């Protein structure tokens, strides 16, 4: 099938450059990646990844993190010990 439809999209230049570098390492052009995405949307009849709104607890955690009100751990083992206590 002939590719005759055009897509114009505005994207942040830094994001575009970073993604094009990743795509290049994957052996894909931007056009191929967009076509792949569109084919997946068609096959999934929606986005090919989960998109959902966060629940109330997650929203509170996000807001707390944005305010800087979070617990910090110096290592994964320190976090694991805290989780074991909970």
C-alpha positions, 0 to 999 in steps of 0.5 A, a space after each residue: 500500500 502506498 504511503 501517502 498520508 502525512 502527519 505533522 506533530 510538534 514535539 520538544 526538540 530535546 525529546 525528539 533528538 533523544 528518541 531519534 538516537 534510541 530509534 537509530 540504535 534500534 535500527 528504526 527511522 522516526 517514520 518506521 517507529 510512528 508506523 509501528 505505533 499506529 499498527 499497534 494502536 490498530 491491532 490493540 484497538 487502543 493504546 498498546 500500553 496501559 493508561 490509567 488515572 491514579 487512585 486516591 492513595 497514589 495521587 496523595 503520594 504523588 502530591 506528597 513527593 512533589 512537596 518533598 514530603 517523602 521518606 528517603 532511604 540510603 540503600 535498598 536493604 534499608 528500604 527492605 527492612 522498613 517494609 518488613 516492619 510495616 
